[in-house]
Amino acid sequence: MRQAIWLGACGLFLRMALAQTEPNLAEILQNVSQTYKAASEYELVADLAEFKTGNSKGGTGHMLFAFKSPSRYRMKMSGDMGDPELTKMVIVHDGSTLWTYTPETNEYDSTPAGELTNDAPGDLGDMAPAFQDHVMMWRYRGATDFVDGAKFLREEATEIGGAKVDCYVVTVSPKVGGSRSVYTWWVDNQRSLILREEDVRSSTVFTSIKLDEPLPDDLFKFEPPPGARKIENQR
């Protein structure tokens, strides 16, 4: 009897100790929000993977996205995910003109920035700098808003660029349209950076994150490569 009581007391003490040492989830998400909200200039480099779901065959890719407020960005995609034309492309907005370039065909087109409006035909409006910035950063900047429904899963080291980084692993459920999506984040427990993100369809591993580090102006310029052919009215 005494042994059973002793074991029960030890188990209770252990559970209390674990509860006391579990990181504060609200604080983790607040730190993420503050870290990303502060950045008006940034560069994200990531390895992408699309899971096989339904009719999707899945695939892998690589992405670079750089942004400098208020109106310059560069996106470079490569790999095989979904639409090949979208995953093998360079897109540059230099502040006055949107340039899109397809390396495989050595073709490019250009669109004046003033035409990237919400009522523009096709997906032109989605190419506006403010929209692209929102797409890349809204979840991270708004992390504080996702405390309700968020869960702390565990602490885990993940490998980034050949180095192990200690992370908090959490799930968040932001609203997307009229429904909720569930994302799993690996959050660097020292810098509050999201190093890895997964949902039911895809995985993103950020191999390089630069927030508010000076980026070279040349990153936001585009010069057509030799022999490149200009295509009109592609969007």
N, C-alpha and C positions, 0 to 999 in steps of 0.2 A: 504493500500500500504506500509506504513512504517513498519507494522508488518511483511509483507511478506519479505521485504528487510532485516529486522532484523533477521528473521528466516533463510533466505538464508545465511547471513553473519555468523551466529552461526554455521550452518552446514558446511560451508567452513572451518571455524576455527577449528572445531572438526576433520574434515578429515585431515587437515594439522598437527594437534597435534598428531593424531594417526600415521601418516606417519613418523613423527619425532621420535616417541618413539618405532617404530618397530625395533627389534634387527637387526643387520647387519648380513645377511645370510652368506656372504663370510667369515666373521670373525668367525662365529659359526663353519663352516666347516673346516676352517684353524686350529682352536683350537682342533677339533676332530682329525684331521690328526696328529698334533704334539703330542697329548696325546698318541695315539696308536703307532706311529712310534718309540717313545722313549722306548717302552717296549720290552725287549729281553727275559723276563721271566714273565709269566702271568698265571692266572687261571680264567676261566669263568665257572659259574654255571648258568644253565638256565632251565626254564620250556618251553616246546615246544607244539605247537598245529598245526596240519595240517588241513586245511579247506577241506570241501567236494567239490571237483571239478571234473566234468566228471565222470570217473570210480573210482575215489579215494573215499574211505569211510571216510577219515579223521582219526583223532586220536590224542592222547596226549602222551607226553613223558617227560623225564628229561635227561639232559646232563651235564657232567663235562668234560671240556677240559683244561688240564694244559700243558704248554710248557716251556722248558728251552733250550735256544740257546746253541749250534747249533743243537743238534741231539737227544734230549730227549722229549718225550711227553707221556701223559696218557689221554685216552678217556674212559669214562664210559657212556653207554646209557641204558636207561630203559624205559618201556612204550609200547605203541602199535601204531606205525606209520609206515605204509608201510610194508617193509620186517621185520618180527619178529626177524629174526636172526641178523639183523643189529641194532635193537633197544633194544636188550637185550644182551649186550656184553661189555667186558672190553678189551681194546687194550693198550698195553704198548710198547713203544720203549725205551730201556734202553741205547741207544747209540751204541750198537753192535748187538742187536737182537730185532726183532719184535715179541711180544707175543700177541696172541689173545685167549680169554677165554670166553666160553659160560656158564654162571651160571646154566641155566636150565638143561643142560646135564652133567655139570661138566667135560667138555672136553676143551682141549687147543691145540694150535699148536705153532710152533716157526719158524722163518725165519731169516737167517743171514742178517744183514743190507745191505751187499754188493749186495744182490739180488733184492733190491728195486729200480730197474732202470726203465727208461722210456720205454724200450722195453721188460720188464718182462711180462710174461703171465698174462692174467686176469687183475685184478685191483691192482696187487702188487705194481706197480710204484706209485699209488695214496697213498700208505701207507708210503712213504718216509717222514721224518720229515719236510723238506722244503715245500713239497706240502701241508701237513696238516696245517702247519703254514699259508701258503698263503690262503687256503680255509677259515680259521677262521677269518683272519684279513685284507684281501686285500681291502674290501670296506671301512673299518674304516681308515686305513692308507692312502688310496687314496681319502679321502673325499674332499680334496681341488680340485681335478680334476673334481668334479661333480657340480661345481657352475653353469655352463650353464645348464639350464633346472631344476635346483633346485627351490623349493618354500618354503617359510615360511608360515605355516598354522596358528599357534596359540601358545599361552603359556598355559600350562596345568600341573596340578600336577598329578603324577601317583604314585601308591602305590607299594613300593618295600620292602619286608621283614617287612611288617606291618607299615612302615613309609611313609609319603607323601613326595615326592621329586618334586620340581618345575622344569619343563622341557620346552625346546623349541621343538615344533613338526614341523618337516620339511619333505619334500619329496626330494629324489635324484633319478637320472636316469642313473646309470652307464651302460656301454655296457657289455653285457655278450655274448660272441661269436659274432655273426653278428647282434644281436638285442639289444634293451634296456630293462632293467627291472626297475620297479619303486618300491622303498622301502620307507616306512614311518618310520622315526626315532623319538624316544623320547630322547632328548639329555639333560642330567643333566646340568642345566644352570650355575652351580658352578664348576663342575669338568670336563665338556666336555666329559662325558662318555655316551655311548649309552645304555640306560636302557631297551629299548624295540624296536623291529624291526618287521615290517610286510610287506609282499608282497601279491600278489593275492592268493598265495597257503598256506602260513603259518604265524605263529606268534611266536616270541621268546621274552621271558621276562627274562632278566638277574637278577637273585636274588642275585648274588655275583660276583663282579669284582675285581680282584687283579692284578694290573699292576706294574711290577718291585718290588714286595714284595718278600722277600726270601721264597722259597718253599722247603719243606723238601725233602731230597734225596730219602727217602723211597717211595715218590709218584711216582718215576720213576723206581721202581724195581718191578719185578713180581716173586712170588713164587707160584708154582702150589698148590692149596688147597689139603688137604688130600683126597686121593682116586681119584683125577682127572686123567682122561685118556688122553694120548697124541694121537693126530690125525695127520697123515702125509699127506702132499700135499693137503691141503684143498683149496688152491687158485690157 
